[in-house]
Amino acid sequence: MQSRGDPRVHFVMNLLLSAAFVYMLLRGLEFLDVVAFSLVRFAIGTLLLMAITHVVTQ
């Protein structure tokens, strides 16, 4: 039987990758003048993406 790994490592990896993706997405949308970048949008987007990723991978 394979080990699923340390959940703390999964959490940190999910946090960093989600934050990087949301940052690039918001910067791209800001470049296109679709939406302005803000820390609130960044935090909410990161948390939502982390939640979705967690649900999908379980």
NORGI-V916135 format. One record per pair of residues at least 24 apart in sequence whose ideal C-beta (glycine too) atoms are under 6 Angstrom apart, sorted by the first residue. I is the first residue (numbers start at 1). J is the second residue. If there is no record, write none. Layout:
I_J ; I_J
This chain:
14_50 ; 14_53 ; 18_46 ; 18_49 ; 18_50 ; 19_46 ; 22_46 ; 22_49
